[in-house]
């Protein structure tokens, strides 16, 4: 029997340790994020390994696997990367309590590595160098040498890195680090810019017996070196072959990037662009996506000279990966591209605001990166002068528009001439005379309407005389065949004689169309010539005239749009761009150039020409040495009004609504839209009054343009009817959870005093007190500033939701409404359990374990009681006393 017990116990602790090893190995296989941190899935597995190791160290601390468990626990803490001090403590425990362990040497190296991660670089170097002096650890010296070399590589100290790598190659040719030392030597020379020497190392490595993954990594650097050496064809061929052989999915995209850059330089632009865009799409929000966006921008800039597309892709660099090493260069290149567009392509479709922002970026780059304030001042002066250029452009566009309008008027008169000819040929002379009178009193501004009205009237006349004109019409067709072609006057040619040629973007000819509008004379000869046309030619020329008019109208609309954009740009220059440029100039003169005269001149300029502008107010504060606020006194007052209403929300909802209502009734108020949304939100979602919410939601929907508040209202309200329930289910859940939490607190108090009180003995007064307090808690938790902001995709949920409810999304307000009828039956209970768990942790006042140290998943049918019991058991297993120096190491991991 005793043997069975021993055998069973051994199996248990071995299985526990085996599971820890499995979790640790799986975590090691998961690639790191771009910032060098572990993925969430890896952290979860490390935490499971820590838990299993903790069990071994707590319940089986005298077994042969105890030092293995402690070493694995310490490494798991190190790789999680959140508490290096704690991992160092565990490694030191291993050295102290298990001095004969086979992991002592590795533990010493890990202590140095943890200190380096903890930004104690000098201590880390000292520990590693001291380790190299200890002969008893000589077989582990290659690990220490490689670690030192890697740190020098990170610090871009390539000579020092090369020295320690050569130590491995020369002294430890049979070590596991030997092959990797060769690889690191090649990488060090690559990073130092010695691409030919780097390839010599990597090509030699291809001929030796090294692991497959190391050979593939070396081949990647060979292709990259060829690219950087300008051997684009070799780089393309090498990367193309590597893509066929590479077996690691995670390495494909970076090889594709080398290929795309090679294609861009060998003239295969379409293939290169397609590959760049594919890399960005497949690696969104990553370092590699930012790098691909940068080099795609470079391709558009350097090779294709498509500066608009270059700017678009340069701007993607920061949005894809804010820590990208290419951001600074992308900003400067984008600014240069905008300058080129501004000077060489004034009719570019790129918005004026985007162009100016790029120029501001260029000036900022001159100040911060290059320390060239004079160059920045020139850029700001150019921005200020651009308003005049836009005003001249506006005058030119308006003149062009007037020319087009005149031509449209002339064409309309020609159309009217054809209508008269139709009636004279197939209608009655009396109607034709009346139309002639209308045409002679033609007013250019109303030409389009008159022409349409005449055509409408003439159509009616033709219809009235249908019985008579049809015979005449047929007769005229037969007669017209004998008319000599030489006498035919092309009406379109006539129009072209008096109408100027199509508009030239740079030269405007107004005189022809103007003279036509003033001097056009309807004589009988021209009208007779049109009447004399044969029917086929007649209808063909009239159709040509209509096509010509359609083209003119399209050009007219295009000019109108350009005028609107230019007027908007001029407005922004006056309100935003010029005042801001002058404010920054003032800042430069005062803080960098120490020119007080220029400073005061700019301050006076802003005060005189932009007295109500926010940058003028900021200037006055800056001159006085006060904290700068980029706002106006009026906006500051409006912000205070809005903030006052928000401050009242949790204290007095009625008073808060009253303050918000005064803002919501003033369309000129800066927070007009937000106040309407907030009141509607409170009335509908918090106070359950859709009637009161309706007018405020109507105001939001009536607001011009698209905005986030309108988007949120559309989720709840169509403009006529509310889409869903008048009370959201999550409010009921919160109220129920609050009541249950109050009940839990009451039960605990009773147990600590006189024992548990039966539910039937609790008085009505006590129940009412609980209910009242619960509602107060609900009110305080529901109506907050965060609740009144439009819900965004990344917004943190307001209440804890059931872990296994897959239908929930992060947008609570939306999903709770859409899925109200699909709510799981036990969802409220799940929320209660989570709130109870939080309450227990707060009431205990004890240390709370790191939330990342998760337990293993419970079966789907586990009850809340089972989970609670297992959680308590886990806490009991991990709680140990580490205050004594001679105490054996435990599996307890503090937060």
Secondary structure, DSSP 8 states (H G I E B T S, - for coil): -HHHHHHHHHHHHHHHHHHHHHHHHHHHHS---TTS---HHHHHHHHHHHHHHHHHHHHSTTSTTHHHHHHHHHHHHHHHTS-HHHHHHHHHHHHHH-TT-TTHHHHHHHHHHHHHHTT-HHHHHHHHHHHHT-GGGGGGHHHHHHHHHHHHHHTT-HHHHHHHHHHHHHH-TTSTHHHHHHHHHHHHHHHTT-HHHHHHHHHHHHTS---HHHHHHHHHHHHHHHHHTT-HHHHHHHHHHHHHH---HHHHHHHHHHHHHHHHHTT-HHHHHHHHHHHHHHTTTSHHHHHHHHHHHHIIIIII--HHHHHHHHHHHHHH-TT-TTHHHHHHHHHHHHHHHHHH-TT-SS-HHHHHHHHHHHHHHHHHTS--HHHHHHHHHHHHHHHHHHHHHHHHHHHHHHHHHHHHHHHHHHHHHHHHHHHHHHS-HHHHHHHHHHHHT--GGGHHHHHHHHHHHHHHHHHHTHHHHHHHHHHHHHHHTTS-GGG---HHHHHHHHS--S--SS----HHHHHHHHH----HHHHHHHHTS-HHHHHHHHHHHHHHHHHHHHHHHHHHHHHHHHHHHHHHIIIIIHHHHHHHHHHIIIIIS--HHHHHHHHHHHHHH-TT-HHHHHHHHHHTT-----S-HHHHHHHHHHHHHHHTTTT-HHHHHHHHHHHHT-TTSTTHHHHHHHHHHIIIIIS--HHHHHHHHHHHHHSSS--HHHHHHHHHB-SSSB-S-SS-HHHHHHHHHHHHHHHHHHHHHHHHHT----GGGS-HHHHHHHHHHHHHHHHHHHSSTTTTS---TT---SS---TT-TT--S-HHHHHHHTGGG--TTHHHHHHHHHHHHHHHHHH-S----TTS------TT--HHHHHHHHHHHHHHH-----STTS---S----
